[in-house]
């Protein structure tokens, strides 16, 4: 058994299709059905032919993603798909061979059947070593951390699916790392240590204050469904008026939290609501939130870190002292399909 990282598109555009259709899917639309490939050299020549204007090194990197997807994965292997716009990872089991689906929409024709586990694992609940391996900047690659199969199988098992494990050692070139995501993961770990419980509400309030809100943080203890009240203007009376619930636990929240916040917004005379859930959200919450787009926003741990990065220079000095960060510049490798 081998564990594979399989991304759902540069912008996450293939993720919903993959989950709804129980497949892993990659792009490279110019490539035809690859079932009949006999060698990496044949695929290399095909990439040269179909993408003549792409850099040679980029085509080499693509070869390293397409070939294993088509020829090396096996039924029973494990798959991990980190979601692009939410701080969660979906895991599953590959259940069949490569298939080229001509009737699929563009960008989804190269597929592998996958039994995705019915559970979303927040990034901040994955051990640091495994999480680092999920930050590889490849569309497809082996997950090379020691005992990856055991670790992933344990995560899936805790979500209700049990898989047998036969660990396998792999030696190959390390793929480039997504240092931006890795930095967010490390910041998330630091927040979990320094802003536990009610401290997370204090951090969220500091971010909102940096965004121009006047804030009031409820004292620790029963809060009547509201952890933070925020408004614009010198005294906080101006719109939008915002009520915030902060959930610092590790368990993902369900749709009842959003429905509860709707009622709280009415009683507080608020225009908008924000739920910050450190443990993330169950999938149905995202669907419900689409209908509440103009009223309620959802932040998970990854989004909170992004908000901190965007507003860091405006955060209070005491928050910067507790969470010291430094902006750096790095060369970003060219992304894959």
N, C-alpha and C positions, 0 to 999 in steps of 0.2 A: 504494500500500500504506500502511495506517495501523496503528499499534500501539495496542492497547487493554488497559487494566487491567480484569479481570473477577474479582471476589472470589467466594469460595465460601461465603458466608454470614457473618453477624455473629459466629458462634462456630466457623466452619469446618465447619458441619454438612452442606454440600453438596459438599465437596471430593472425598470418596471416590466419590460418585455421578458427579460430573463426569469423573473420571479413568477409572473403570471403564466408563463408557458413552460415552466419547469425545465429550463435549459440554461447552459452557459453559452455566451455568444460573443463573437469578436467581429470587428469591422472588415477593412480591406475589401471593399466592394468590387474593386477592379479585378480581384482574383476570382477565377472560375471555381467549379467543383474540384476540390483537392483530394478526393477519395483515391484517385488512381496514382498519386505520387509514389515514386519508388526510392527517392533519395533526397537529402538536403540540397544537393547540388542542383537537382531538377527544380526545386522550389526557389532556390537562389536565382536561377536563370529566369524563372517566371516573374519574380519580383523586379528584376532588372528590366524585363520587357514591359511590364505593366506600369512601373513607376520610374521611368527614365529620368525625370527631373528631380527626383529625391536624392539627397546626399547618399553616397555609397555606404558610409558608416550607419546611417539610419536604416538602410535596407538590411544591413547585417543584423542590427538590433531587431528588426521586424522578423527576420528569419528565426531568431531565437525565441520569438513568441508564437509564431504561426506553426512551426514544425511540431513542437510538443503538443499543441492543441489538437493538431490533426492526427499525429502518429504515436505519440508517447503516452498520453493519458490512457488509463485502463478503467474498466468498470470496477467499482469498489474504492477507487482513489477518492480523496477528499478535496473539496473545493472551498475557497474562501473568497467572498466578494465584498470588499469594503465599499460602503456607499459613499458617493462623492459629496453629497450635500447634507448628510446627517452623520453624526459620530457613532455609527454602528457598523458591525460586520455581520454578514449573513454567511452561514456555513452550510455545506451540503455534501452529498455523496454522488459522484459521477456514476451513472447507471447504464451507459452505452457508448457506442462508437461515434466518431465524427459523422455529421450529416450536413449536406448542403441542401437548404430548403429554398427552392426557387420561388415559391409563392409567398415567402416572408417579405416584409417591407425592407427597403434598402438599409444596409447596416446591420441586418440581423440574420443573414443567410448562412453564415458559418456557425454551426451549433454543435453542442454536446448535451444530451439529456442529463439532467441533474435533479436529484431529490433534495430540494432545499429544506432544511429544518425549519419548523414553524416557530422560530424564535429569533429575535434580534439581539445580538450581544453588544452592549455599549463598549466603545473602545477603552473606557476607563476601568472596565472590569476584565480586561485581557492582560496577562502578565507582560512586563516590559519587553522581554526578549522576543517573545512571539509577536508582539505588536510592532516592534522595530522591523521584523521581517516582512510584515504586511505593508510597509511603507516603500517597498521596492518600486521604482519608476519603470515598470514593465506592464504591458497588458496581460501577459501570461508569464509565469515563472514558477519554479519549484520553491516551496517554502522550506528554507534550508536550516532553520534553527533546530537544535538537538531535540529529539522526541516530539517533533511538530505534530505527528500523527496522533500520539497519545494525548497531547494537550488539546488538540482540536476535537478529538473524539470525546474527551471529557466535557468540553463546552457543549457539544451537541447532545450528549447524554443527559446533561442537566436540563436541557430543553425538551427531553422526552424521547430522543432517538438514541439507540444503543448500536454502536459499530464495533466490530472486532478490529484489533490493531496489530499490525506486523511492522515494527519500525524498520526504516531503511535509511542507510547513510548515503548521501549524495555529495559528490565533489565536482563542482563546476564553478565557473566564474561568477563572482558576486554581481548581481544587477545593481545599477545606480539606485540611490535612496532618495525618496521624497523628503528632503530635510525640513521643508516647511511643515509637513504633517507631523514629522517626528518631533519638531520643536513644540507643536501644539500638544502632543501627547505628554511630553515632559512637563510642560506648564500645567497641564491638567493634573498630573501626579502631585506637583507641588501644591496646587490649590486644595487637593483632597487632604493633604497633611496639615495645611495652615489655616484653612477656613472651614472647619468642620461645623456641622449643625447650623446654629443661628449665624455663625460667622459667614456662611455662604450668602445669606440675605444682606449682610453688611457689604460684601464685595459687589453684589448685584446693584445695590443702591449707589455705590461709588461709581459704577459704570454709567448708570442713568444720570447721575449728577454731572458726570463728564460730558454727557450728551445734551446737557442744558436743562435738565429737570430740577425742580425743587422737590426734595424727597422727605418722607417721614417713614422711618423703620419701626415696625411694631416691636414692643419689648418681647424678650424671650418668654415663651409660654403660649397658652391658647391665644390665637390671633383673630378668631372670627372669620377665617377664610382669606385673610389678607396679611401679607408680610410687609409690603411696601405700598405706600400711596405716593403718587408723583404727579406733578402738574407743571406747566410752563408758566413763564412770567415771573416778576420779582417776588411775588408771594406764593406762587404755585397755583393760582386760581384759573389760569388761562388754559385753553384746550391745546393739545389733547390731554385730558385727565386720565390717569393710568392707575390701575390696581394690579398688583403683582403677587403671585404665589410662588414661593421658592421651595422646591422639594429636594432636600439634601440627601435622601436615602439612595441606596444602590438599586432598588427595584424600579423597573419602568412603570410609569403612571398610565392609567387607563383613561377612557373617555369620560368617566364620571367626574374627574377633576376639571375638565374643560366645561362640563355642564354646570358644575358647582360655581365656577368662576363667572359664568354668564349671569347667574342669579346675584352674585356678590357685586358685579358691576352695576346692576340696576339699583341695589340698595345704597351704594356709595355715590351714585350719580356720575359714574365714570364713563368715558367714551370708549376706552380701549382696555384690553387686558393682556397680561404677559404671564406665561407659565415658564419657569426655569426649573427643569427636572434634571438633576445630576445623573440619575440612572436612566435617562432617556424615556422614550414613549413606545407604547405598543402600537403596532402597525395601523390599527383602526383609528388611532388618534389623528394621524396624518390626513386620512380621508375626511374625518369630521372637520378638521381645521380648514380644509379647502372651502367649506361652506361658511366658515367664520373669518375669511381672509381679511375683511375690513374691520374686524373687531378684536381678534385675539392672535397673538404671536406665540410661537413655541421656541424656546432655546433649550438645547441639550448642552452637555459639557463642552463639546467641540465648538458650538456656536458661542457660548459664553467666552471661551478663550479667544475666539476671533474678535469679539466685541472689546475685550480687554486690549488686544493688540492694536485695534483701530483707534482706541481712545487713551492709550497708556500715558501719553505726555500730559493729559488733562486730569488724570486720577490724583486724588489727594496724596500728599507726601507720605503719610503713614501707610497707605496701601502700597505705594511703590517700594517703601522700605521692607514691607512684609513679603512682597513679591517682586524682587529685583529682576528686571528684564533689560536686555540690550538689543537694539536693532542692528542686524548685520546684512551684508550683501553677498549673495552667492550666485554663481553661474547656473542657470536652470537648463538641464538637458532637454533636448527636443522631445516632446511627448509623442506617444504612439497613437495608433488608430483607436 
